[in-house]
Amino acid sequence: MEAVKILQQPAEVTWNYDEDADVLYLALGQPRPALGIDIGDGVVLRYDEAARELVGLTLLGLRARLMRELAASP
């Protein structure tokens, strides 16, 4: 089985935050179509099956998580 490229230094990391939906999209390199793999806890990996590499992450509920953590900190 061919190895999966997990993280190599991309040419660029781009991001977009949808404030209304409270979702952060991170792209490793140029954004491109990819398979979304839900790994739980509001994290979706974006995986390019043809290239066999991770091409991005989607973080759901980012603001809500931050507010929870800040409220729990001493």
N, C-alpha and C positions, 0 to 999 in steps of 0.2 A: 504494500500500500504506500502510495506517495505521501510524503510528509506535508502537513498543512503549514503554510507560512502564517505564523501568529502575528508577530510584530516585527516589522523591519522599519527602519527609519524612512518614513514617507517624505516625498518632496515637500509636502505641506499638510497641515492639519487645518481644516476649516470647520466652522461651527455655526449653528443657527439655533436661536432659542425662541420657541413659540410661547409667548407669555400667556396667551389665552388658554392654551392647552397644557401649559406647564411641562413642556417637553424640550429637552436639549438634544440636538442632533450633532454628532461629531463625525466628520469624514476624514479618513486617512488617505491623503492624495485627493485626486479629483473625485467628487461624488459620482457614483455610478449605480446602476441597478444591482441589487444584491438580495440574497435570501435573508430574511429576518429570523433569527433564532432566539427565542425567549429563554433566557437562562434564570429567570425568576427575579424577584425583588425589584421589578420595574426596569430591568436591564435587558435590552435586545441587542444582540451582536448582529452586525451586517456582514454577511459572508458571500464572497464571489466564488461560486462553485467552479466555474471554468478555470479561474486562475488559482483556485484553492488557497485563498488568503482572506484574512480579516480586512474589511475595507471601511468599517465604521462602527459606531455605537449609538444607540438611542437610549436616553435616560428619561424615564417617565416619572412625573411627580417631583421634579427637582426642587422646586420652591417648598413644597410640602415637607420633603425630607429635611431640607435645611432648617426650616422653622421648628420641626420636631427636635432636631439635634441641638439647636440653640436653646430651646426651652428646657431640655434635659441637662444642659451643662450647668455646672455650679457657678 
